[in-house]
Amino acid sequence: MSRYFEDLDPGDVFETRSYTIEKDEIVEFAEEFDPQPFHVDEAAAGESIFGELIASGHHTMCIASKLTVEDVFDEIANLGGRGMDDLRFRRPVQPGDTLRVELEVIEKSASDRHADRGDVTFEQRVYNDDAEVLSVRMQCIVRRDLAT
């Protein structure tokens, strides 16, 4: 069953399952998309301000996106995104960290141009245990329930 625009209220919070990130996937992702030394080389990472290998923030965002789509947006009549704001990498993500996502409805407004949809702003927060590692505001387009 899908939750439509009308079913979402500011303050609603959705949670995903957890995902443990491994060293080899951190390096593989970074070698292709963000080859900074502290993402791909343990020795160089040890000499960096982080002191050890860390995941790319882009990788963390991709994991959060996968968890959000599979565990939350499969329940919401999401039609797509309008953009993201206020992206913050709050703490480094290291091999063996277990990530989970909380998605909170912040605000919503019906579309003036399209009766079949509305705009919903979500705050996406990514945690390793109870420590927040990433946050971002996402603007999404959500289908309205025209039957009601």
C-alpha positions as CSV (number, residue, x, y, z in Angstrom):
1,M,0.0,0.0,0.0
2,S,1.3,3.4,-0.9
3,R,1.1,6.5,1.3
4,Y,0.1,9.5,-0.7
5,F,0.7,13.2,-0.2
6,E,-2.4,13.4,2.0
7,D,-1.1,10.6,4.3
8,L,2.1,12.4,5.2
9,D,2.4,15.0,8.0
10,P,5.2,17.1,9.3
11,G,6.9,15.2,12.1
12,D,6.3,11.7,10.5
13,V,9.5,9.7,10.8
14,F,10.4,6.6,8.7
15,E,13.3,4.3,9.5
16,T,15.3,1.9,7.3
17,R,17.1,-1.3,8.0
18,S,20.8,-1.1,8.7
19,Y,23.7,-1.6,6.3
20,T,27.3,-2.4,7.3
21,I,29.9,-0.9,5.0
22,E,33.1,-2.9,4.3
23,K,36.6,-1.8,3.4
24,D,36.8,-3.3,0.0
25,E,33.6,-1.5,-1.2
26,I,34.8,1.8,0.2
27,V,38.0,1.5,-1.8
28,E,36.2,0.2,-5.0
29,F,33.7,3.0,-4.9
30,A,36.3,5.7,-4.3
31,E,38.7,4.4,-7.0
32,E,35.9,4.9,-9.5
33,F,34.2,8.0,-8.3
34,D,36.2,9.9,-5.6
35,P,39.9,8.7,-5.7
36,Q,41.2,10.9,-2.8
37,P,44.1,9.2,-0.9
38,F,42.1,8.9,2.4
39,H,39.5,6.8,0.5
40,V,41.7,4.5,-1.5
41,D,45.1,4.1,0.3
42,E,45.3,2.9,3.9
43,A,48.8,4.3,4.4
44,A,47.9,7.7,3.0
45,A,44.7,7.7,5.0
46,G,46.8,7.0,8.2
47,E,48.7,10.2,7.5
48,S,45.6,12.3,6.8
49,I,43.5,14.3,9.3
50,F,41.2,11.2,9.6
51,G,44.0,8.9,10.7
52,E,42.5,5.9,8.8
53,L,40.6,4.9,5.7
54,I,37.1,6.5,5.4
55,A,34.3,6.3,3.0
56,S,33.6,9.0,0.4
57,G,30.6,11.2,1.5
58,H,29.2,10.4,-2.0
59,H,29.3,6.7,-1.2
60,T,27.5,7.3,2.1
61,M,24.9,9.3,0.2
62,C,24.4,6.5,-2.3
63,I,24.0,3.9,0.5
64,A,21.4,6.3,2.2
65,S,19.6,6.6,-1.1
66,K,19.4,2.8,-1.6
67,L,18.1,2.3,1.9
68,T,15.6,5.1,1.6
69,V,14.3,3.9,-1.8
70,E,14.0,0.3,-0.8
71,D,12.7,0.7,2.7
72,V,10.7,4.0,2.7
73,F,9.9,5.1,-0.8
74,D,8.4,1.7,-1.6
75,E,5.7,2.7,0.8
76,I,5.3,6.3,-0.4
77,A,3.9,7.3,-3.8
78,N,7.1,9.2,-4.6
79,L,7.3,10.5,-8.2
80,G,10.8,11.9,-8.1
81,G,13.0,14.5,-6.6
82,R,13.3,18.3,-7.0
83,G,16.7,18.7,-5.3
84,M,18.7,18.6,-2.1
85,D,19.9,21.3,0.3
86,D,22.0,21.6,3.4
87,L,24.1,18.5,2.8
88,R,26.4,17.9,5.8
89,F,29.0,15.3,6.3
90,R,28.9,15.2,10.1
91,R,31.4,12.4,10.9
92,P,33.6,10.1,8.9
93,V,32.3,6.7,7.9
94,Q,34.8,3.9,8.5
95,P,35.0,0.2,7.4
96,G,32.7,-1.8,9.6
97,D,30.3,1.0,10.4
98,T,26.7,0.1,10.4
99,L,24.5,2.7,8.8
100,R,20.8,3.3,9.1
101,V,18.5,6.2,7.8
102,E,15.8,8.2,9.4
103,L,13.6,10.2,7.0
104,E,11.4,12.9,8.6
105,V,8.7,14.9,6.9
106,I,9.5,18.6,7.4
107,E,6.9,20.3,5.3
108,K,4.6,19.8,2.4
109,S,2.5,21.9,0.0
110,A,0.1,21.0,-2.7
111,S,1.1,21.8,-6.3
112,D,-0.5,24.9,-7.8
113,R,0.1,23.6,-11.3
114,H,-0.6,19.9,-11.0
115,A,-3.6,18.6,-9.0
116,D,-2.2,15.1,-9.0
117,R,0.9,15.9,-6.8
118,G,2.4,17.8,-4.1
119,D,5.8,18.8,-2.8
120,V,7.2,17.2,0.4
121,T,10.5,18.2,2.1
122,F,12.2,15.4,4.0
123,E,15.2,15.6,6.4
124,Q,17.3,12.6,5.7
125,R,19.6,11.7,8.6
126,V,22.2,8.9,8.4
127,Y,23.5,7.3,11.6
128,N,26.3,4.9,12.6
129,D,24.8,3.5,15.7
130,D,23.5,6.7,17.4
131,A,26.1,9.1,15.9
132,E,24.8,11.2,13.0
133,V,27.2,10.9,10.0
134,L,25.2,12.7,7.3
135,S,22.2,14.9,6.9
136,V,20.5,16.5,3.9
137,R,17.1,18.1,3.0
138,M,15.4,16.5,0.1
139,Q,12.5,18.0,-1.9
140,C,10.3,15.3,-3.4
141,I,7.2,15.1,-5.6
142,V,4.6,12.9,-4.1
143,R,1.4,11.6,-5.8
144,R,-1.9,12.8,-4.4
145,D,-4.8,10.4,-3.8
146,L,-7.4,11.7,-6.1
147,A,-9.9,9.1,-5.0
148,T,-10.4,10.9,-1.6
